[in-house]
Amino acid sequence: MDGPDSEDPKQSTADMTVFVQNLLQQMQSRFQQMSESIVSKIDEMGSRIEDLEQSINDLRAEMGAEGSHSPLKKV
């Protein structure tokens, strides 16, 4: 029986190879999307931290300015 049955293992192997290649491509695509999303979130967090630091510095400067203009003590 060297008919179509003799090619089934070869076809099955080729099909499995194509399936695995497609699966790996999908995984790579999803990994790339996740990586881009993570980098974007990190950039956004960095920007928020910079804004927060600036707000803290502004508040410190404001408090320092208010402290220097405090009323004089009466002696």
All heavy atoms as a GROMACS GRO file, in nm:
protein
  582
    1MET      N    1   0.082  -0.118   0.000
    1MET     CA    2   0.000   0.000   0.000
    1MET      C    3   0.087   0.125   0.000
    1MET      O    4   0.101   0.193   0.098
    1MET     CB    5  -0.089   0.001   0.124
    1MET     CG    6  -0.192  -0.104   0.125
    1MET     SD    7  -0.297  -0.072   0.265
    1MET     CE    8  -0.451  -0.114   0.194
    2ASP      N    9   0.142   0.155  -0.113
    2ASP     CA   10   0.223   0.275  -0.124
    2ASP      C   11   0.143   0.390  -0.185
    2ASP      O   12   0.198   0.482  -0.239
    2ASP     CB   13   0.346   0.247  -0.213
    2ASP     CG   14   0.448   0.161  -0.141
    2ASP    OD1   15   0.442   0.159  -0.016
    2ASP    OD2   16   0.532   0.098  -0.208
    3GLY      N   17   0.013   0.386  -0.175
    3GLY     CA   18  -0.074   0.488  -0.235
    3GLY      C   19  -0.074   0.616  -0.152
    3GLY      O   20   0.027   0.656  -0.098
    4PRO      N   21  -0.188   0.679  -0.140
    4PRO     CA   22  -0.199   0.806  -0.070
    4PRO      C   23  -0.160   0.797   0.077
    4PRO      O   24  -0.118   0.895   0.135
    4PRO     CB   25  -0.347   0.844  -0.082
    4PRO     CG   26  -0.406   0.754  -0.185
    4PRO     CD   27  -0.314   0.638  -0.200
    5ASP      N   28  -0.172   0.678   0.136
    5ASP     CA   29  -0.137   0.664   0.278
    5ASP      C   30   0.011   0.689   0.304
    5ASP      O   31   0.048   0.731   0.411
    5ASP     CB   32  -0.174   0.524   0.329
    5ASP     CG   33  -0.326   0.507   0.338
    5ASP    OD1   34  -0.396   0.610   0.341
    5ASP    OD2   35  -0.371   0.391   0.343
    6SER      N   36   0.097   0.666   0.206
    6SER     CA   37   0.241   0.684   0.226
    6SER      C   38   0.277   0.832   0.238
    6SER      O   39   0.381   0.867   0.290
    6SER     CB   40   0.321   0.617   0.115
    6SER     OG   41   0.293   0.681  -0.009
    7GLU      N   42   0.192   0.920   0.187
    7GLU     CA   43   0.220   1.064   0.194
    7GLU      C   44   0.154   1.130   0.314
    7GLU      O   45   0.185   1.245   0.344
    7GLU     CB   46   0.174   1.132   0.064
    7GLU     CG   47   0.257   1.089  -0.056
    7GLU     CD   48   0.224   1.170  -0.179
    7GLU    OE1   49   0.196   1.290  -0.166
    7GLU    OE2   50   0.226   1.112  -0.288
    8ASP      N   51   0.067   1.064   0.382
    8ASP     CA   52  -0.002   1.123   0.496
    8ASP      C   53   0.094   1.171   0.605
    8ASP      O   54   0.077   1.282   0.654
    8ASP     CB   55  -0.104   1.026   0.554
    8ASP     CG   56  -0.236   1.026   0.477
    8ASP    OD1   57  -0.256   1.116   0.394
    8ASP    OD2   58  -0.317   0.938   0.503
    9PRO      N   59   0.194   1.093   0.645
    9PRO     CA   60   0.287   1.143   0.747
    9PRO      C   61   0.361   1.269   0.702
    9PRO      O   62   0.380   1.362   0.779
    9PRO     CB   63   0.384   1.028   0.770
    9PRO     CG   64   0.309   0.906   0.728
    9PRO     CD   65   0.220   0.952   0.616
   10LYS      N   66   0.399   1.275   0.575
   10LYS     CA   67   0.469   1.393   0.524
   10LYS      C   68   0.375   1.513   0.524
   10LYS      O   69   0.415   1.624   0.562
   10LYS     CB   70   0.523   1.368   0.384
   10LYS     CG   71   0.638   1.270   0.380
   10LYS     CD   72   0.686   1.250   0.238
   10LYS     CE   73   0.797   1.146   0.234
   10LYS     NZ   74   0.841   1.121   0.097
   11GLN      N   75   0.251   1.492   0.480
   11GLN     CA   76   0.154   1.602   0.476
   11GLN      C   77   0.121   1.646   0.618
   11GLN      O   78   0.110   1.764   0.646
   11GLN     CB   79   0.026   1.559   0.402
   11GLN     CG   80  -0.075   1.670   0.385
   11GLN     CD   81  -0.021   1.788   0.304
   11GLN    OE1   82   0.046   1.768   0.204
   11GLN    NE2   83  -0.051   1.908   0.349
   12SER      N   84   0.108   1.549   0.707
   12SER     CA   85   0.078   1.581   0.846
   12SER      C   86   0.190   1.664   0.908
   12SER      O   87   0.164   1.760   0.980
   12SER     CB   88   0.057   1.451   0.924
   12SER     OG   89   0.033   1.479   1.060
   13THR      N   90   0.314   1.626   0.877
   13THR     CA   91   0.429   1.701   0.927
   13THR      C   92   0.430   1.843   0.870
   13THR      O   93   0.455   1.939   0.941
   13THR     CB   94   0.561   1.628   0.891
   13THR    OG1   95   0.557   1.498   0.950
   13THR    CG2   96   0.680   1.703   0.944
   14ALA      N   97   0.402   1.855   0.742
   14ALA     CA   98   0.398   1.988   0.678
   14ALA      C   99   0.286   2.072   0.739
   14ALA      O  100   0.306   2.191   0.766
   14ALA     CB  101   0.378   1.973   0.528
   15ASP      N  102   0.170   2.010   0.759
   15ASP     CA  103   0.059   2.084   0.821
   15ASP      C  104   0.095   2.129   0.962
   15ASP      O  105   0.065   2.242   1.002
   15ASP     CB  106  -0.067   1.996   0.827
   15ASP     CG  107  -0.128   1.970   0.690
   15ASP    OD1  108  -0.093   2.043   0.594
   15ASP    OD2  109  -0.212   1.878   0.679
   16MET      N  110   0.159   2.041   1.037
   16MET     CA  111   0.198   2.075   1.174
   16MET      C  112   0.302   2.187   1.174
   16MET      O  113   0.295   2.279   1.257
   16MET     CB  114   0.255   1.951   1.247
   16MET     CG  115   0.288   1.977   1.391
   16MET     SD  116   0.147   2.028   1.492
   16MET     CE  117   0.058   1.876   1.506
   17THR      N  118   0.394   2.184   1.078
   17THR     CA  119   0.495   2.288   1.067
   17THR      C  120   0.430   2.423   1.039
   17THR      O  121   0.462   2.524   1.103
   17THR     CB  122   0.596   2.254   0.956
   17THR    OG1  123   0.659   2.129   0.989
   17THR    CG2  124   0.701   2.361   0.941
   18VAL      N  125   0.335   2.426   0.946
   18VAL     CA  126   0.264   2.550   0.914
   18VAL      C  127   0.186   2.598   1.036
   18VAL      O  128   0.186   2.717   1.068
   18VAL     CB  129   0.171   2.529   0.792
   18VAL    CG1  130   0.077   2.647   0.774
   18VAL    CG2  131   0.252   2.505   0.667
   19PHE      N  132   0.121   2.507   1.104
   19PHE     CA  133   0.044   2.542   1.224
   19PHE      C  134   0.133   2.604   1.330
   19PHE      O  135   0.100   2.709   1.388
   19PHE     CB  136  -0.027   2.418   1.280
   19PHE     CG  137  -0.097   2.442   1.410
   19PHE    CD1  138  -0.219   2.508   1.414
   19PHE    CD2  139  -0.039   2.400   1.529
   19PHE    CE1  140  -0.284   2.531   1.535
   19PHE    CE2  141  -0.102   2.424   1.650
   19PHE     CZ  142  -0.224   2.489   1.653
   20VAL      N  143   0.246   2.541   1.356
   20VAL     CA  144   0.339   2.591   1.458
   20VAL      C  145   0.396   2.727   1.417
   20VAL      O  146   0.407   2.818   1.499
   20VAL     CB  147   0.452   2.489   1.485
   20VAL    CG1  148   0.561   2.549   1.572
   20VAL    CG2  149   0.394   2.364   1.552
   21GLN      N  150   0.429   2.743   1.289
   21GLN     CA  151   0.481   2.872   1.242
   21GLN      C  152   0.377   2.982   1.261
   21GLN      O  153   0.409   3.093   1.306
   21GLN     CB  154   0.523   2.862   1.096
   21GLN     CG  155   0.652   2.786   1.075
   21GLN     CD  156   0.686   2.768   0.928
   21GLN    OE1  157   0.600   2.780   0.839
   21GLN    NE2  158   0.813   2.737   0.900
   22ASN      N  159   0.252   2.953   1.226
   22ASN     CA  160   0.145   3.051   1.244
   22ASN      C  161   0.125   3.085   1.392
   22ASN      O  162   0.107   3.201   1.429
   22ASN     CB  163   0.014   3.002   1.184
   22ASN     CG  164   0.015   3.004   1.032
   22ASN    OD1  165   0.089   3.079   0.971
   22ASN    ND2  166  -0.068   2.920   0.973
   23LEU      N  167   0.130   2.983   1.474
   23LEU     CA  168   0.114   3.003   1.617
   23LEU      C  169   0.228   3.091   1.672
   23LEU      O  170   0.204   3.184   1.750
   23LEU     CB  171   0.111   2.869   1.690
   23LEU     CG  172   0.080   2.871   1.839
   23LEU    CD1  173  -0.058   2.930   1.864
   23LEU    CD2  174   0.089   2.730   1.895
   24LEU      N  175   0.349   3.064   1.630
   24LEU     CA  176   0.464   3.145   1.675
   24LEU      C  177   0.452   3.290   1.626
   24LEU      O  178   0.486   3.383   1.700
   24LEU     CB  179   0.595   3.083   1.627
   24LEU     CG  180   0.635   2.953   1.696
   24LEU    CD1  181   0.758   2.892   1.629
   24LEU    CD2  182   0.662   2.976   1.845
   25GLN      N  183   0.404   3.308   1.505
   25GLN     CA  184   0.384   3.444   1.454
   25GLN      C  185   0.279   3.518   1.536
   25GLN      O  186   0.295   3.637   1.567
   25GLN     CB  187   0.345   3.441   1.306
   25GLN     CG  188   0.460   3.405   1.213
   25GLN     CD  189   0.415   3.391   1.068
   25GLN    OE1  190   0.296   3.383   1.039
   25GLN    NE2  191   0.512   3.388   0.978
   26GLN      N  192   0.171   3.450   1.570
   26GLN     CA  193   0.067   3.512   1.652
   26GLN      C  194   0.121   3.549   1.790
   26GLN      O  195   0.094   3.657   1.842
   26GLN     CB  196  -0.052   3.417   1.669
   26GLN     CG  197  -0.134   3.398   1.543
   26GLN     CD  198  -0.243   3.295   1.562
   26GLN    OE1  199  -0.263   3.240   1.670
   26GLN    NE2  200  -0.316   3.265   1.455
   27MET      N  201   0.198   3.458   1.847
   27MET     CA  202   0.258   3.484   1.978
   27MET      C  203   0.353   3.603   1.971
   27MET      O  204   0.354   3.688   2.060
   27MET     CB  205   0.330   3.359   2.030
   27MET     CG  206   0.238   3.248   2.069
   27MET     SD  207   0.323   3.094   2.109
   27MET     CE  208   0.418   3.143   2.251
   28GLN      N  209   0.434   3.609   1.867
   28GLN     CA  210   0.528   3.720   1.851
   28GLN      C  211   0.452   3.851   1.836
   28GLN      O  212   0.490   3.952   1.895
   28GLN     CB  213   0.618   3.696   1.730
   28GLN     CG  214   0.722   3.805   1.711
   28GLN     CD  215   0.813   3.778   1.592
   28GLN    OE1  216   0.794   3.683   1.517
   28GLN    NE2  217   0.914   3.861   1.577
   29SER      N  218   0.345   3.850   1.760
   29SER     CA  219   0.264   3.971   1.741
   29SER      C  220   0.203   4.017   1.872
   29SER      O  221   0.207   4.136   1.906
   29SER     CB  222   0.154   3.944   1.638
   29SER     OG  223   0.069   4.054   1.626
   30ARG      N  224   0.149   3.925   1.948
   30ARG     CA  225   0.090   3.960   2.078
   30ARG      C  226   0.196   4.010   2.174
   30ARG      O  227   0.174   4.104   2.251
   30ARG     CB  228   0.016   3.840   2.137
   30ARG     CG  229  -0.111   3.809   2.062
   30ARG     CD  230  -0.184   3.691   2.120
   30ARG     NE  231  -0.301   3.660   2.041
   30ARG     CZ  232  -0.371   3.550   2.055
   30ARG    NH1  233  -0.336   3.459   2.143
   30ARG    NH2  234  -0.476   3.528   1.979
   31PHE      N  235   0.311   3.946   2.174
   31PHE     CA  236   0.421   3.990   2.261
   31PHE      C  237   0.463   4.131   2.224
   31PHE      O  238   0.486   4.215   2.312
   31PHE     CB  239   0.540   3.894   2.247
   31PHE     CG  240   0.654   3.929   2.337
   31PHE    CD1  241   0.652   3.899   2.471
   31PHE    CD2  242   0.765   3.994   2.285
   31PHE    CE1  243   0.758   3.934   2.554
   31PHE    CE2  244   0.872   4.028   2.366
   31PHE     CZ  245   0.868   3.998   2.501
   32GLN      N  246   0.471   4.162   2.096
   32GLN     CA  247   0.508   4.296   2.050
   32GLN      C  248   0.405   4.398   2.096
   32GLN      O  249   0.440   4.506   2.143
   32GLN     CB  250   0.523   4.298   1.898
   32GLN     CG  251   0.569   4.431   1.842
   32GLN     CD  252   0.709   4.467   1.887
   32GLN    OE1  253   0.794   4.381   1.903
   32GLN    NE2  254   0.733   4.595   1.906
   33GLN      N  255   0.277   4.363   2.082
   33GLN     CA  256   0.171   4.454   2.127
   33GLN      C  257   0.180   4.479   2.277
   33GLN      O  258   0.166   4.593   2.323
   33GLN     CB  259   0.034   4.397   2.092
   33GLN     CG  260   0.001   4.397   1.945
   33GLN     CD  261  -0.128   4.322   1.912
   33GLN    OE1  262  -0.184   4.252   1.996
   33GLN    NE2  263  -0.174   4.336   1.789
   34MET      N  264   0.202   4.373   2.354
   34MET     CA  265   0.215   4.387   2.498
   34MET      C  266   0.336   4.472   2.534
   34MET      O  267   0.328   4.558   2.623
   34MET     CB  268   0.225   4.249   2.565
   34MET     CG  269   0.095   4.173   2.567
   34MET     SD  270   0.110   4.005   2.632
   34MET     CE  271   0.186   4.032   2.790
   35SER      N  272   0.446   4.450   2.465
   35SER     CA  273   0.567   4.528   2.491
   35SER      C  274   0.543   4.676   2.465
   35SER      O  275   0.581   4.762   2.546
   35SER     CB  276   0.683   4.479   2.404
   35SER     OG  277   0.718   4.348   2.437
   36GLU      N  278   0.479   4.707   2.354
   36GLU     CA  279   0.449   4.846   2.321
   36GLU      C  280   0.355   4.908   2.424
   36GLU      O  281   0.372   5.023   2.464
   36GLU     CB  282   0.389   4.855   2.181
   36GLU     CG  283   0.488   4.824   2.071
   36GLU     CD  284   0.425   4.811   1.933
   36GLU    OE1  285   0.301   4.827   1.922
   36GLU    OE2  286   0.500   4.785   1.837
   37SER      N  287   0.258   4.830   2.469
   37SER     CA  288   0.164   4.879   2.570
   37SER      C  289   0.236   4.907   2.702
   37SER      O  290   0.212   5.010   2.766
   37SER     CB  291   0.053   4.776   2.591
   37SER     OG  292  -0.033   4.817   2.694
   38ILE      N  293   0.325   4.818   2.742
   38ILE     CA  294   0.399   4.835   2.866
   38ILE      C  295   0.488   4.958   2.858
   38ILE      O  296   0.491   5.040   2.951
   38ILE     CB  297   0.482   4.708   2.898
   38ILE    CG1  298   0.388   4.594   2.939
   38ILE    CG2  299   0.583   4.736   3.009
   38ILE    CD1  300   0.454   4.459   2.947
   39VAL      N  301   0.559   4.974   2.748
   39VAL     CA  302   0.646   5.091   2.731
   39VAL      C  303   0.564   5.219   2.735
   39VAL      O  304   0.603   5.318   2.798
   39VAL     CB  305   0.728   5.080   2.601
   39VAL    CG1  306   0.797   5.211   2.569
   39VAL    CG2  307   0.831   4.968   2.611
   40SER      N  308   0.449   5.216   2.672
   40SER     CA  309   0.361   5.334   2.672
   40SER      C  310   0.315   5.367   2.813
   40SER      O  311   0.315   5.484   2.853
   40SER     CB  312   0.240   5.307   2.581
   40SER     OG  313   0.148   5.412   2.589
   41LYS      N  314   0.276   5.266   2.889
   41LYS     CA  315   0.232   5.288   3.027
   41LYS      C  316   0.346   5.341   3.113
   41LYS      O  317   0.326   5.429   3.197
   41LYS     CB  318   0.178   5.159   3.088
   41LYS     CG  319   0.059   5.101   3.018
   41LYS     CD  320  -0.068   5.155   3.072
   41LYS     CE  321  -0.184   5.079   3.008
   41LYS     NZ  322  -0.303   5.155   3.003
   42ILE      N  323   0.466   5.289   3.094
   42ILE     CA  324   0.583   5.336   3.169
   42ILE      C  325   0.611   5.482   3.137
   42ILE      O  326   0.639   5.563   3.226
   42ILE     CB  327   0.706   5.248   3.142
   42ILE    CG1  328   0.686   5.110   3.208
   42ILE    CG2  329   0.834   5.314   3.193
   42ILE    CD1  330   0.792   5.008   3.171
   43ASP      N  331   0.603   5.519   3.009
   43ASP     CA  332   0.623   5.658   2.969
   43ASP      C  333   0.519   5.748   3.034
   43ASP      O  334   0.550   5.857   3.083
   43ASP     CB  335   0.619   5.673   2.817
   43ASP     CG  336   0.740   5.614   2.748
   43ASP    OD1  337   0.842   5.590   2.815
   43ASP    OD2  338   0.733   5.592   2.625
   44GLU      N  339   0.394   5.702   3.034
   44GLU     CA  340   0.286   5.779   3.094
   44GLU      C  341   0.308   5.796   3.245
   44GLU      O  342   0.289   5.904   3.300
   44GLU     CB  343   0.152   5.709   3.069
   44GLU     CG  344   0.032   5.783   3.123
   44GLU     CD  345  -0.099   5.709   3.096
   44GLU    OE1  346  -0.104   5.628   3.002
   44GLU    OE2  347  -0.194   5.734   3.171
   45MET      N  348   0.350   5.689   3.311
   45MET     CA  349   0.378   5.696   3.454
   45MET      C  350   0.493   5.793   3.481
   45MET      O  351   0.488   5.870   3.578
   45MET     CB  352   0.411   5.557   3.509
   45MET     CG  353   0.290   5.467   3.521
   45MET     SD  354   0.330   5.297   3.569
   45MET     CE  355   0.422   5.321   3.717
   46GLY      N  356   0.596   5.790   3.397
   46GLY     CA  357   0.708   5.882   3.413
   46GLY      C  358   0.663   6.026   3.402
   46GLY      O  359   0.706   6.112   3.481
   47SER      N  360   0.576   6.053   3.308
   47SER     CA  361   0.523   6.187   3.290
   47SER      C  362   0.442   6.230   3.412
   47SER      O  363   0.454   6.344   3.458
   47SER     CB  364   0.437   6.192   3.164
   47SER     OG  365   0.380   6.319   3.146
   48ARG      N  366   0.362   6.141   3.464
   48ARG     CA  367   0.281   6.172   3.582
   48ARG      C  368   0.371   6.199   3.703
   48ARG      O  369   0.343   6.288   3.784
   48ARG     CB  370   0.184   6.058   3.613
   48ARG     CG  371   0.069   6.050   3.517
   48ARG     CD  372  -0.024   5.938   3.555
   48ARG     NE  373  -0.142   5.937   3.472
   48ARG     CZ  374  -0.243   5.854   3.490
   48ARG    NH1  375  -0.241   5.766   3.588
   48ARG    NH2  376  -0.347   5.858   3.409
   49ILE      N  377   0.476   6.121   3.718
   49ILE     CA  378   0.569   6.141   3.829
   49ILE      C  379   0.637   6.277   3.817
   49ILE      O  380   0.651   6.349   3.916
   49ILE     CB  381   0.673   6.027   3.835
   49ILE    CG1  382   0.605   5.898   3.882
   49ILE    CG2  383   0.789   6.063   3.928
   49ILE    CD1  384   0.690   5.774   3.871
   50GLU      N  385   0.677   6.314   3.696
   50GLU     CA  386   0.738   6.445   3.675
   50GLU      C  387   0.640   6.556   3.711
   50GLU      O  388   0.678   6.655   3.775
   50GLU     CB  389   0.785   6.460   3.530
   50GLU     CG  390   0.906   6.375   3.498
   50GLU     CD  391   0.943   6.376   3.350
   50GLU    OE1  392   0.876   6.446   3.271
   50GLU    OE2  393   1.039   6.306   3.314
   51ASP      N  394   0.513   6.541   3.671
   51ASP     CA  395   0.411   6.640   3.705
   51ASP      C  396   0.392   6.649   3.857
   51ASP      O  397   0.380   6.759   3.913
   51ASP     CB  398   0.277   6.606   3.639
   51ASP     CG  399   0.278   6.624   3.488
   51ASP    OD1  400   0.372   6.688   3.436
   51ASP    OD2  401   0.184   6.573   3.423
   52LEU      N  402   0.391   6.534   3.922
   52LEU     CA  403   0.376   6.531   4.067
   52LEU      C  404   0.495   6.598   4.135
   52LEU      O  405   0.478   6.677   4.230
   52LEU     CB  406   0.362   6.386   4.115
   52LEU     CG  407   0.341   6.364   4.264
   52LEU    CD1  408   0.216   6.436   4.313
   52LEU    CD2  409   0.332   6.215   4.294
   53GLU      N  410   0.616   6.568   4.089
   53GLU     CA  411   0.735   6.632   4.145
   53GLU      C  412   0.728   6.783   4.128
   53GLU      O  413   0.763   6.858   4.219
   53GLU     CB  414   0.861   6.577   4.080
   53GLU     CG  415   0.895   6.436   4.121
   53GLU     CD  416   1.014   6.379   4.044
   53GLU    OE1  417   1.045   6.429   3.934
   53GLU    OE2  418   1.075   6.285   4.097
   54GLN      N  419   0.683   6.828   4.012
   54GLN     CA  420   0.672   6.972   3.987
   54GLN      C  421   0.569   7.034   4.081
   54GLN      O  422   0.591   7.142   4.137
   54GLN     CB  423   0.634   7.000   3.841
   54GLN     CG  424   0.633   7.148   3.807
   54GLN     CD  425   0.768   7.213   3.828
   54GLN    OE1  426   0.871   7.162   3.782
   54GLN    NE2  427   0.769   7.325   3.898
   55SER      N  428   0.457   6.966   4.102
   55SER     CA  429   0.355   7.016   4.194
   55SER      C  430   0.409   7.026   4.336
   55SER      O  431   0.383   7.124   4.407
   55SER     CB  432   0.232   6.926   4.192
   55SER     OG  433   0.169   6.930   4.067
   56ILE      N  434   0.484   6.925   4.377
   56ILE     CA  435   0.544   6.927   4.511
   56ILE      C  436   0.642   7.043   4.524
   56ILE      O  437   0.640   7.116   4.624
   56ILE     CB  438   0.614   6.792   4.541
   56ILE    CG1  439   0.508   6.682   4.560
   56ILE    CG2  440   0.702   6.804   4.665
   56ILE    CD1  441   0.566   6.542   4.565
   57ASN      N  442   0.724   7.062   4.423
   57ASN     CA  443   0.820   7.173   4.426
   57ASN      C  444   0.748   7.307   4.428
   57ASN      O  445   0.790   7.400   4.498
   57ASN     CB  446   0.916   7.165   4.307
   57ASN     CG  447   1.015   7.051   4.322
   57ASN    OD1  448   1.046   7.009   4.432
   57ASN    ND2  449   1.065   7.002   4.210
   58ASP      N  450   0.639   7.319   4.352
   58ASP     CA  451   0.560   7.443   4.353
   58ASP      C  452   0.502   7.469   4.491
   58ASP      O  453   0.504   7.583   4.540
   58ASP     CB  454   0.448   7.436   4.249
   58ASP     CG  455   0.499   7.440   4.105
   58ASP    OD1  456   0.619   7.471   4.083
   58ASP    OD2  457   0.419   7.409   4.013
   59LEU      N  458   0.450   7.363   4.554
   59LEU     CA  459   0.392   7.379   4.688
   59LEU      C  460   0.500   7.418   4.789
   59LEU      O  461   0.477   7.503   4.875
   59LEU     CB  462   0.324   7.249   4.732
   59LEU     CG  463   0.190   7.219   4.666
   59LEU    CD1  464   0.143   7.079   4.702
   59LEU    CD2  465   0.086   7.322   4.706
   60ARG      N  466   0.617   7.357   4.778
   60ARG     CA  467   0.727   7.392   4.869
   60ARG      C  468   0.766   7.539   4.851
   60ARG      O  469   0.788   7.610   4.949
   60ARG     CB  470   0.849   7.303   4.842
   60ARG     CG  471   0.838   7.166   4.897
   60ARG     CD  472   0.964   7.089   4.870
   60ARG     NE  473   0.961   6.959   4.933
   60ARG     CZ  474   1.049   6.864   4.912
   60ARG    NH1  475   1.148   6.884   4.826
   60ARG    NH2  476   1.040   6.749   4.974
   61ALA      N  477   0.776   7.580   4.726
   61ALA     CA  478   0.812   7.719   4.699
   61ALA      C  479   0.705   7.813   4.753
   61ALA      O  480   0.735   7.917   4.812
   61ALA     CB  481   0.831   7.741   4.550
   62GLU      N  482   0.579   7.775   4.735
   62GLU     CA  483   0.468   7.857   4.786
   62GLU      C  484   0.471   7.865   4.937
   62GLU      O  485   0.452   7.972   4.996
   62GLU     CB  486   0.337   7.796   4.737
   62GLU     CG  487   0.216   7.883   4.763
   62GLU     CD  488   0.090   7.820   4.705
   62GLU    OE1  489   0.094   7.777   4.588
   62GLU    OE2  490  -0.010   7.814   4.779
   63MET      N  491   0.496   7.753   5.002
   63MET     CA  492   0.503   7.752   5.149
   63MET      C  493   0.623   7.833   5.198
   63MET      O  494   0.612   7.904   5.297
   63MET     CB  495   0.512   7.608   5.200
   63MET     CG  496   0.384   7.529   5.184
   63MET     SD  497   0.400   7.358   5.233
   63MET     CE  498   0.432   7.376   5.407
   64GLY      N  499   0.734   7.825   5.127
   64GLY     CA  500   0.852   7.903   5.164
   64GLY      C  501   0.826   8.051   5.149
   64GLY      O  502   0.866   8.131   5.233
   65ALA      N  503   0.756   8.090   5.045
   65ALA     CA  504   0.725   8.231   5.022
   65ALA      C  505   0.629   8.281   5.129
   65ALA      O  506   0.644   8.392   5.179
   65ALA     CB  507   0.664   8.250   4.883
   66GLU      N  508   0.532   8.200   5.168
   66GLU     CA  509   0.438   8.241   5.272
   66GLU      C  510   0.509   8.252   5.406
   66GLU      O  511   0.481   8.340   5.485
   66GLU     CB  512   0.323   8.140   5.282
   66GLU     CG  513   0.227   8.148   5.167
   66GLU     CD  514   0.119   8.041   5.174
   66GLU    OE1  515   0.114   7.965   5.273
   66GLU    OE2  516   0.038   8.034   5.080
   67GLY      N  517   0.603   8.162   5.432
   67GLY     CA  518   0.677   8.164   5.558
   67GLY      C  519   0.763   8.288   5.571
   67GLY      O  520   0.779   8.343   5.679
   68SER      N  521   0.818   8.336   5.462
   68SER     CA  522   0.907   8.453   5.468
   68SER      C  523   0.827   8.581   5.483
   68SER      O  524   0.880   8.683   5.523
   68SER     CB  525   0.994   8.459   5.343
   68SER     OG  526   0.914   8.484   5.229
   69HIS      N  527   0.699   8.580   5.451
   69HIS     CA  528   0.615   8.699   5.462
   69HIS      C  529   0.527   8.692   5.588
   69HIS      O  530   0.425   8.759   5.595
   69HIS     CB  531   0.524   8.714   5.339
   69HIS     CG  532   0.600   8.739   5.212
   69HIS    ND1  533   0.717   8.810   5.207
   69HIS    CD2  534   0.575   8.702   5.083
   69HIS    CE1  535   0.761   8.818   5.081
   69HIS    NE2  536   0.676   8.750   5.006
   70SER      N  537   0.566   8.614   5.684
   70SER     CA  538   0.485   8.604   5.804
   70SER      C  539   0.491   8.737   5.880
   70SER      O  540   0.590   8.808   5.875
   70SER     CB  541   0.534   8.488   5.893
   70SER     OG  542   0.667   8.511   5.933
   71PRO      N  543   0.386   8.766   5.951
   71PRO     CA  544   0.382   8.895   6.023
   71PRO      C  545   0.494   8.900   6.129
   71PRO      O  546   0.531   8.799   6.186
   71PRO     CB  547   0.245   8.895   6.092
   71PRO     CG  548   0.174   8.773   6.049
   71PRO     CD  549   0.265   8.690   5.966
   72LEU      N  550   0.543   9.020   6.151
   72LEU     CA  551   0.649   9.039   6.250
   72LEU      C  552   0.591   9.026   6.391
   72LEU      O  553   0.478   9.067   6.418
   72LEU     CB  554   0.713   9.178   6.234
   72LEU     CG  555   0.786   9.202   6.104
   72LEU    CD1  556   0.831   9.348   6.099
   72LEU    CD2  557   0.905   9.111   6.093
   73LYS      N  558   0.671   8.966   6.477
   73LYS     CA  559   0.628   8.953   6.616
   73LYS      C  560   0.636   9.090   6.684
   73LYS      O  561   0.729   9.165   6.662
   73LYS     CB  562   0.718   8.856   6.691
   73LYS     CG  563   0.706   8.714   6.643
   73LYS     CD  564   0.796   8.624   6.726
   73LYS     CE  565   0.792   8.483   6.674
   73LYS     NZ  566   0.882   8.394   6.748
   74LYS      N  567   0.539   9.118   6.764
   74LYS     CA  568   0.541   9.242   6.839
   74LYS      C  569   0.623   9.221   6.964
   74LYS      O  570   0.605   9.124   7.036
   74LYS     CB  571   0.399   9.286   6.875
   74LYS     CG  572   0.318   9.323   6.755
   74LYS     CD  573   0.182   9.371   6.795
   74LYS     CE  574   0.101   9.408   6.672
   74LYS     NZ  575  -0.032   9.452   6.705
   75VAL      N  576   0.713   9.312   6.989
   75VAL     CA  577   0.799   9.300   7.106
   75VAL      C  578   0.758   9.396   7.212
   75VAL      O  579   0.717   9.502   7.198
   75VAL     CB  580   0.948   9.325   7.068
   75VAL    CG1  581   1.036   9.309   7.188
   75VAL    CG2  582   0.985   9.234   6.956
   0.00000   0.00000   0.00000
